[in-house]
Amino acid sequence: MSHLVQTFRAPDPASALAAAKAALGPEAILLSTRTIQATLFRRAEVEVTAASPTAVPEPPPAPARPRPARPARLEVRDPRPDGSDAMAAEIRQLRRSVEEARRALAAVTREARAHRELELPAPAGETHARLVGRGVEPVLAEELVRQALELARLRPAPLPSIVRDLVGERLVPCRAPWLHEGRHVIALVGPTGVGKTTTLAKIAARAVLEARRKVALLTVDTYRVGATEQLARYGEIMGVPVLVARDRAELRRAAERVREADLVLVDTAGRSSPEDVVHQAELVRSIPRVQLHLVLSAASGASELAAVADRYRSLNPDRLVFSKVDEASGPGGVLSAAVRVGRPVACIADGQRVPEDIHALTGPELCDLVLPEGGPRAEGE
């Protein structure tokens, strides 16, 4: 019966409830409601989880001993002024209050730990807690704060401002792939599941639609089921050629066939073992003057980002691309990868839409991922 439980998102409660009713029927049962907070590139939404009445079986007969009464079921009705909107708004406000309290408690706990265990002064402890709350590794957060304290002795400036400057030295932007002048060949590499193929399609679409560049797509991903077909569909929609290569000789021939293209994008399979990672890098580097863009998922967290960055650092990637920023509970974790790889950030992706959900960020915008300006309030907006 689980297939009859669905989740709907919309800009407001009425639209979300209407979508649930349209999909599951007028007697659909509302299971939960929550607000998806706005991010730098996405407006706030209301998420409603609902079920068809047949998906929620009646409970077994009550046992002889007393038991607490079951919570009343909330049924989805027409989004007209009959009380449903008010109840949804009340639930949403309650969830928001609980989430704000949870965040505040977590921040206080982190700050207290910084005071007690790290022996940081109050302003530094608060900044350390903010960094950790944004997803920065605690050790890296401590390093930034202690360095900022040393610099604060030399120049008068608020400690968070000095920390942002230090973050900016480690998280450096560069020109987006679709904005390059002249001919470029770029291969996207990285672990499985980070969205390399979708990211490649976004870059290609931006280059075609905005920069008016002549684009060609190559793929050496013959391992993942459906990968070639997926890229072929993208190519058909954009009207760009898609070539498949299974070995180094085929890849060199394919690259030669698209030598007139301004931008050649190479898709690769996600690899896990160090040997496979090196072998794949050697394969794509057989193309003359190719640049490696390492794609990493911001949603994987700082520890995993650091581990993946260490695994791919030996390839000497030319650029970094961060995907799934919209799914990251702590986007500041991207700093871990940037510190370990030491290469500039070409772009970030924050959704599935092609090509809207890919962006070239400025230095201050990249710093906002780690430590937004405006204090803790700005982080919750």
Buried (B, 14 or more C-beta within 10 A) or exposed (E): EEEBBBBBEBEBBBBBBBBBBEEBEEEBBBBEBBBEEEBBBBEEBBBBBBBBBEBBEEEEEEEEEEEEEEEEEBBBBEBEEEEBBEBBBEBBEEBBEEBEEEBEEEBEEBBEBBBEEBEBEEBBBBBBBBBBBBBBBBEBBBBBBBEBBEBBEEEEEEBBEBBBEBBBEBBBBBEBBBBBEEBBBBBBBBBEEBBBBBBBBBBBBBBBEEBEBBBBBBBBBEEBEEBBEBBBEBBEEBEBBBBBBEEBEBBBEBBEEBEEBBBBBBBBBBBEEEEEBBEBBEBBBBBEEBBBBBBBBBBBBBEBBBBBBEBBBEBEBBBBBBBBBBEBEBBBBBBBBBBBBBBBBBBBBBBEEBBEBBBBBEBEBBBBBBBBEEEBEEBEE
